[in-house]
């Protein structure tokens, strides 16, 4: 029993990083600034390149034990986000920034690599001059990946060219204007650390309607058309229903009275003259009719005129009693 309990505890401990990985699946690389001249600076006062991560999901996630990996020029640099820092928890829709200056001693949000592949960011070196940020970078592709806690599964990945980067101009994730639902990773009009990259939100539909129809004429016409169309459809529906009910009532009435629908008489077309068989049948019918006729009746009703012309109903003699005989 103890062995089973110990085995279960080990499995739970081993699955802990995987649970973090499942929660981090909605984290995306939202914005990158490779050349930082006069932009956002870290807690040490240095303006270095930085990475912004965003929790695009609907649940709180923990970034600890996940990896940030940079690959360029055949080299690979990996940074494992430490555990034990409460700031690695990301609420839904929230952002966090990692400074990439190539140092391992400045805290959780300072990576051990730079976004240019150099050993250290120039801003952290002695004798740094801000104008040195404008120096040209080699025509070289760089791939930045955000990996799960197991160090193998890629959650998000972006690729950029060092030669295309400009000072204080970041690249980030924005929706495509000509393709709804598609996301582009391109240059932004302004840097937005700890905030959304959409600085000019699309105009709401009601605002577009207000500008297109300031007097509300089209909305009024549309509303009236919808109402009258609905009334016409209701009229047709009730008219058809009434006809159907009348037909059903008539049919039920005929069934109750026992009468059936009389079919119209069929007209027979006379296609020719009377043939001999028909003439013979007519003659036989006339002969039978004449044979059945008779003038001598077996019972004769004779009416005789009464002798008395008066009406017996008005005579009083019939109402008198006969005199008694002595």
Protein Blocks (a to p, Z undefined) as FASTA:
>chain_A
ZZmmmmmmmmmmmmmmmmmmmmmmmpccfbdcfbdfklccdfkopacdddddddfbfbdc
dfehiacdddeehiacdddddehiaklpccehiacddddehpaklojklcfbdfkopabd
fklpghiafklmmpccdddddddddddfkomacfbdcdddfklpcehiacdddddfklgh
iacddddfbdcehiafblbccddfklmmmmmmmnommmmmmmmmmmmmmmmmmmmmmmmm
mmmmmmmmmmmmmmmnopacdddddddddfbdcdfklmmmmmmmmmmmmmmpcfbdfbdc
dddddfblbdfklpcklmpccdddZZ
